[in-house]
Amino acid sequence: MKEYVLLVFLTLCSAKPLFHPSYMTLKNMMLKDMEDEGDSDADNSLFPTREPVNPFFPFDLFSTCPFGCQCYSRVVHCSDLEMSANPLDNNGIEPGAFEGVTVFHIRIAEAKLTSIPKDLPSTLLELHLDYNKISVVELEDFKRYKDLQRLGLGNNRITDIENGSLANIPRVREIHLENNKLKKVPSGLQELKYLQIIFLHSNSITKVGVNDFCPTVPKMKKSLYSAISLSNNPVKYWEVQPATFRCVLSRMSVQLGNFRK
């Protein structure tokens, strides 16, 4: 008899429960117990009956969270912000309009910008301002955007890029300046260690210097060019020295010629 009782005891100890209550099941049981206790202090409840004085998500600051964004306490986090094809000009962007906003990509194309906005989020990795009326790139334009990796300024009216302007975006990898009114290759390209793509086609560039694209010290260039586009410029391509493109991946990376008066 003792042996039989011992055997039954061991069997019960080693047996598995009929079910494993999930986390949510246990949580619901605990909440039910709390409700049954009839706690009169509503502020201590997990689900208070009245709205707290300082809610964690102050949606009174942001009446609606922008599409594609995440809104937190006093912070709006967006990966992309599209504001193209509207009559927005520089006066339409108020100082501090993007305070507390984290944005990585902004596109304001086909608008009425006459200069590069200087008060966009400093977190930008990509800035596309194609098809505007920008005429000059000034020294101060990119000081706020030091992490910028892609810059789109194609199809504007740019005649000049001030010396030192591009030095403020040392991490840039791709620049679009096609279909503008540039008469020379922008200065400072040779100092951009990570620049891989530069589009300068359909401008008014007449001359290309041997050091316009590549540094004089080869080790300074961290990434070779995969695309340099100079087509549809009045450049006498037969006068361009071969060493001009010494820091490109291959000859197929360079486009010259096809200029029509």
C-alpha positions in Angstrom: 0.0 0.0 0.0 2.8 2.4 0.9 4.5 1.6 -2.4 1.2 2.5 -4.2 0.8 5.8 -2.4 4.4 6.7 -3.1 4.0 5.9 -6.8 0.8 8.1 -7.0 2.6 11.0 -5.3 5.5 10.8 -7.7 3.2 10.8 -10.6 1.4 13.9 -9.5 4.6 15.7 -8.8 6.0 15.0 -12.3 2.7 15.7 -14.1 2.5 18.9 -16.3 -0.4 21.3 -15.8 -3.3 21.1 -18.1 -2.6 24.6 -19.5 -0.1 27.4 -19.1 -1.9 30.7 -18.5 -0.5 33.4 -20.8 0.9 36.7 -19.6 -2.3 38.5 -20.7 -4.5 36.0 -18.8 -2.5 36.5 -15.6 -2.7 40.3 -16.1 -6.5 40.2 -16.6 -6.8 38.1 -13.4 -4.8 40.6 -11.5 -6.8 43.5 -12.8 -10.1 41.7 -11.9 -8.8 41.3 -8.4 -8.0 45.0 -8.2 -11.5 45.9 -9.4 -13.1 43.6 -6.8 -11.2 45.3 -4.0 -13.1 48.4 -4.8 -10.3 50.9 -4.3 -11.7 54.3 -4.0 -8.5 56.1 -5.0 -9.0 56.4 -8.8 -5.5 58.0 -9.3 -3.8 54.7 -8.3 -5.7 52.7 -10.8 -4.1 51.4 -13.9 -7.0 52.9 -15.8 -7.8 56.2 -14.0 -11.4 57.5 -14.4 -10.3 61.1 -14.9 -7.7 62.5 -17.3 -4.3 63.2 -15.7 -3.1 66.8 -15.4 0.0 66.2 -17.5 -0.7 63.4 -20.0 2.4 61.7 -21.5 1.1 62.3 -25.0 0.2 66.0 -25.1 -1.9 65.9 -28.3 -3.0 69.5 -27.5 0.4 70.5 -28.9 -0.1 68.4 -32.0 -3.8 68.2 -32.8 -3.1 65.4 -35.3 0.1 63.4 -35.8 1.4 63.9 -39.3 1.0 60.8 -41.6 4.0 58.5 -41.4 5.2 60.0 -38.2 5.3 59.0 -34.5 4.3 61.5 -31.9 5.8 61.5 -28.4 5.8 64.0 -25.6 6.9 67.2 -27.2 8.6 65.3 -30.0 7.5 64.4 -33.5 9.6 61.7 -35.3 9.2 61.4 -39.0 11.4 59.4 -41.5 10.0 61.3 -44.6 8.4 64.6 -45.1 6.9 65.4 -48.5 5.9 69.0 -49.2 6.2 69.2 -53.0 4.0 70.7 -55.7 2.7 73.6 -53.6 3.2 77.4 -53.6 5.5 77.3 -50.6 8.2 80.0 -50.6 10.9 80.9 -48.1 8.7 83.2 -46.1 6.3 80.3 -45.6 8.7 78.5 -43.4 8.6 80.2 -40.0 11.6 80.1 -37.7 11.2 77.3 -35.2 8.6 75.6 -37.3 10.5 72.3 -37.0 11.6 72.6 -33.4 11.4 69.2 -31.7 10.8 67.4 -35.0 13.1 64.6 -36.1 13.1 64.1 -39.9 15.5 62.3 -42.0 14.2 63.0 -45.6 12.6 66.2 -46.8 11.4 66.9 -50.3 10.2 70.4 -51.3 10.2 70.2 -55.1 8.1 72.2 -57.6 7.6 75.0 -55.1 8.6 78.7 -55.0 11.8 78.6 -53.0 14.4 81.2 -54.0 17.1 80.0 -51.5 17.9 77.0 -49.4 15.9 77.0 -46.1 18.2 77.4 -43.2 15.8 76.3 -40.4 14.9 72.7 -41.4 15.6 69.8 -38.9 19.3 69.3 -38.2 18.7 65.5 -38.4 18.4 65.5 -42.2 20.1 62.8 -44.2 18.4 63.7 -47.5 17.3 67.1 -48.8 15.6 67.4 -52.2 14.8 70.9 -53.5 14.5 70.2 -57.2 12.4 72.4 -59.5 12.5 75.6 -57.5 13.9 79.1 -58.2 17.1 78.9 -56.2 19.8 81.1 -57.8 22.7 81.0 -55.3 24.1 78.6 -52.7 25.5 80.6 -49.8 28.2 79.8 -47.3 25.7 79.5 -44.4 23.1 77.3 -46.2 24.3 73.9 -45.1 25.8 74.6 -41.6 22.8 73.1 -39.9 22.8 69.9 -42.0 26.2 68.3 -41.2 24.9 64.8 -41.5 23.4 65.3 -45.0 24.1 62.4 -47.4 22.0 63.2 -50.4 21.4 66.6 -51.8 19.0 67.4 -54.7 19.2 70.9 -56.3 18.5 70.0 -59.9 16.4 72.1 -62.2 16.9 75.4 -60.4 18.5 78.6 -61.5 21.8 78.3 -59.6 24.6 80.4 -61.1 27.1 80.3 -58.2 28.0 78.1 -55.2 30.0 80.1 -52.7 33.5 78.7 -51.7 33.3 76.6 -48.6 29.6 75.9 -48.9 30.0 72.2 -49.5 32.5 71.8 -46.7 29.6 72.0 -44.3 28.3 68.6 -45.5 31.4 66.4 -45.3 29.4 63.1 -45.3 27.5 63.8 -48.5 27.5 60.9 -51.0 25.3 62.2 -53.8 24.7 65.7 -55.2 22.3 66.7 -58.0 23.0 70.0 -59.7 21.8 69.2 -63.2 19.8 71.7 -65.3 21.1 74.9 -63.6 23.2 77.8 -64.8 26.6 77.0 -63.4 29.6 78.2 -65.4 32.2 76.2 -63.6 32.6 73.0 -61.5 31.7 73.9 -57.9 34.7 74.3 -55.6 35.3 71.9 -52.8 34.2 68.7 -54.5 37.7 67.2 -54.1 37.5 67.6 -50.4 34.3 65.5 -50.0 35.8 62.1 -49.0 32.6 60.1 -49.4 31.1 61.7 -52.5 30.3 59.1 -55.1 27.7 60.7 -57.4 27.8 64.2 -58.8 25.4 65.3 -61.6 26.4 68.5 -63.4 24.9 67.9 -66.8 22.9 70.6 -68.7 24.7 73.6 -67.2 27.0 76.2 -68.8 30.4 74.7 -67.6 33.1 75.5 -70.1 36.2 74.1 -68.4 37.1 71.2 -66.1 40.3 71.4 -64.1 42.6 68.5 -63.3 41.8 68.8 -59.5 38.1 69.7 -59.7 36.9 66.3 -58.5 39.8 64.3 -57.0 42.1 65.3 -54.1 45.8 65.7 -54.7 46.5 63.1 -52.0 44.8 59.8 -53.1 44.4 58.4 -49.6 42.1 61.3 -48.7 39.3 59.9 -50.9 37.4 57.2 -49.0 34.9 56.3 -51.7 35.5 56.4 -55.5 33.1 58.1 -57.8 30.6 55.8 -59.4 29.0 58.6 -61.6 30.2 62.0 -62.8 27.8 63.5 -65.3 29.1 66.5 -67.3 27.2 65.9 -70.5 25.4 68.7 -72.3 27.9 71.3 -71.2 30.1 73.5 -73.5 33.2 71.6 -72.4 35.9 70.8 -74.9 36.1 67.2 -73.7 39.3 66.6 -75.7 41.1 69.1 -73.6 40.2 67.5 -70.3 43.3 65.7 -68.9 42.9 62.0 -68.1 44.1 62.5 -64.6 41.0 64.6 -63.9 39.1 61.4 -63.3 41.8 59.4 -61.4 39.4 58.7 -58.5 36.5 57.0 -60.4 35.6 53.4 -60.5 36.0 53.1 -64.2 35.8 55.1 -67.4 32.1 54.2 -67.7 31.5 56.3 -64.6 32.2 59.5 -66.5 29.8 61.1 -69.0 31.0 63.9 -71.3 29.9 65.4 -74.6 26.5 65.6 -76.3 26.4 69.4 -76.1 24.1 71.3 -78.4 24.1 75.0 -78.8 
